[in-house]
């Protein structure tokens, strides 16, 4: 790792630990792109069907938290997703089906390990990544269209 990368990592770790505490830092953290957090704001009215429900966001955030390596998709069981989100396994199944229908995730089968009855599927987030990149590009493009401060309505206090 380069010196710059090490310095950035150390700075990030210190910043996180100073905000949340060392015990929370030790448990790990997940980076969520702001473009995903702001998706409702960035989507146009004709894209209403792409908006995520709060439960869909929760499941997506759990999938992201389990995506440790760029080239290995997360493969949690529905039971694990249910425990972590506080919803039923059946509701997890409905959410995953909805995310697939919205073309935000793709379910892929994994090879069965010897002695195992069935492997949990992996969830490819490629479509979600593409979607969030599109939103980020749109946000950057629209950032130049901000109303100059002097032309904004004045608010009386």
SEGUVEX-142151 format. One record per atom (N, C-alpha, C): x, y, z. Coordinates in steps of 0.2 Angstrom, whole numbers, plus 2048, in hexadecimal, padded with zeros to 3 digits. Atoms other than C-alpha are relative to their C-alpha. Layout:
<atoms>
XYZ...
</atoms>
This chain:
<atoms>
8047FA8008008008008048068007FC7FA8018078117FB7FF8048078007FC7FA80B81E8097F98048008067FC8007FC8298037FA7FC8028068057FE7F081A8048007FF8078008017F97F68168157FE8068048027FA7FC7F482881B7F98017FF8077FF8017E38298137FC7FB8058038057FC7DE81981C8008028077FF7FE7F97E581F82C7FB8068028047FB7FF7DC82F82B7F97FF8008068028017CC8278267FE7FC8078018047FA7CD81B8358008048068007FB7FA7D18298417F98048008067FC8007C283383B7FA7FC8028068047FE7B682583C8007FE8078008017F97BC82084D7FE8068048027FA7FC7BB8328537F98018008077FE8017A983384D7FC7FA8048048057FE7A38228528027FC8077FD8047FB7AF81B85F8047FA7FE7FC8058027BC80E85F7FC7F98008048078007B07FF8637FC7FF7FA8048018067A58038558057FF7FA7FB8018067B48058498037F98007FD8077FF7BB7F484F7FB7FB7FC8058048037AA7ED8488008007F87FF7FE8077AE7F48377FA8057FE8057FC8027A47FF82C7FF7FF7F880280180779C80081A8008077FD8017FA80479E80E80D7FA7FF7FC8067FF80478E8138058008067FC7FF7FA80478F81E7F67FA8058018057FB7FF78682F7F97FB8007FA80580080577E82D7E87FA7FB8018058047FE77581E7EE7FB8028068047FD7FB76F8277FE7FC8057FE8047FA8027698357F47FC7FE7F980380280676182A7E67F98037FF8077FD80074F8307EA8008077FD8007F98027548427E78038007F97FD80080775E83E7D77FB7FD7FB8048038057518337CE7FA8057FE8057FC80474583C7C27F97FC8018078037FF7328397C37FF7FA7FC80180680473282D7B58047FA8027FC8067FE73E8227BE7FE7FE8078038017FA7328207CD8017F88028008077FF73380D7CB8077FE8037F98027FE74680D7CF8018028087FF7FE7F97438157E08007FA8058008057FB74780A7EF7FC8028068048007F973C8077FE8058008057FB8007FA74480980F8037F98017FE8077FF7447F68108057FE7FB7FB80280674D7F47FF8068038027F97FD7FE75A8018058037FC8057FD8047FA75D7F78158037F97FD7FE80680375F7E780B8068017FC7FA7FE80576B7EF7FE8068028057FB7FE7FB7757F780D8037FA8037FD8077FE7777E58148047FD7FB7FC80380677D7DE8038068048007FA7FC8007897EC8028057FF8057FB8017FA7907E98138037F98007FD8078017937D780E8047FF7FA7FC80180679C7DB7FE8078038027F97FE7FE7AE7DB8048058017FA7FC8008057B77D87F47FD8027F98047FD8067B37E17E37FE7FA7FB8018068057B47D07D97FC7FA8038048057FD7AA7C67E67F98038038077FE7FE7977C97E77FE7FD8078028027FA78F7C87F87FB7FA7FF8048068007867B77FC7FD7FE8068038017FA77C7B980C7FA7FB7FF80680480076E7AD8107FA8058018067FC7FE75C7B48117FF8018078018007F975C7AF8238058058037FB7FB7FE76C7BA8267FD8077FF8037F98027647C981D7FA8018048067FF7FC7547C68278028028077FE7FF7F975D7C68388038088007FC7F98007687D68337FB8067FF8047FA8027597E082C7FA8008058058017FB74C7DA8397F97FF7FC8068028047407D482B8007F97FF80080780173A7C38278037FD7FA7FC8038067437B781B7FB8017FA8057FF8067337B88108008077FD8007F98027347CB8108078027FC7FA7FF8047467CA80B8007FE7F98018038067427BF7FD7FC8057FB8047FB8047357CC7F78048067FE7FC7FA8027417DA7F88067FE7FB7FB80280574F7D07EF7FC8007F98038018067427CC7E17FE8077FD8027F980273D7DF7E08078037FD7F97FD8027507E47DF8027FD7F97FE8038067527D77D17FB8037FA8057FD8057427DE7C88028077FE7FE7FA8017497EF7C98078017FD7F98018037597E97C18058048047FA7FE7FC7647EE7D08047FB8037FC8067FE76A7DD7D57FF7FB7FB80180680476D7CD7CC8027FA8057FF8067FC76C7BC7D58047FB7FC7FC80680477A7AF7D08017FA8057FF8067FC77C79E7D68077FF8017F98017FF78C7997DE8017F88007FF8088007947877DD7FF7FE8078018047FA78F77B7EB8067FD8027FA8037FD79D7777F77FF7F98028018077FE7A07657FA7FD7FF8078038027FA79575E8087FB8058028057FB7FF78A76D8077F97FF7FC80680280477876B8017FE8067FB8017FB80477677C7F98048068027FD7FA7FF78078C7F77FB8068008047FA80177879D7FA8028037FA7FE7FD8067777A77EB8048068017FD7FA7FF7827B67E87FC8057FC8047FA80377B7C77E48048057FD7FC7FB8047837D17D67FE8078018027F97FF7837E37DA8028057FA7FE7FC8067897E87C87FB8057FE8057FC8037797EF7C37FF8068058017FB7FB7777F97D38068058007FA7FC8017898007D17FF8047FA8017FC8067858057BF7FB8068018057FB7FF77580E7C58028058047FE7FB7FC77D8177D38068047FC7FC7FC80478B81D7C77FC8047FC8047FC80577E8237BB7FD8068058037FB7FC77682D7CA8058058027FA7FB7FE7878347CF8028047FB7FF7FC80678A83A7BE7FB8057FF8067FB8017798427BD8018058057FF7FB7FA77C84A7CE8068057FE7FA7FC80278D8517C87FE8057FB8027FC8067858577B87FB8068028057FB7FD7778607C28038058057FD7FC7FB7838677CF8018077FD7FE7F98037888757C27FA8047FF8077FC80177587A7C17FE8038078037FD7FA7748807D37FF8077FF8027F980076C8917D68068048037FB7FC7FC77989E7DA7FD8038068027FE7F97788A47EC7FC8067FF8047F98007738B67E77F97FF7FD8078018037648AF7DD7FC7FC8048058047FC75D8A47EA7FB8048048047FC7FC74E8AA7F38028018077FE7FE7F97518B38047FB7FD8058058027FB74A8AB8138018048068007FC7FA7458B68218007FC8068008037F97498B18337FD803805
</atoms>
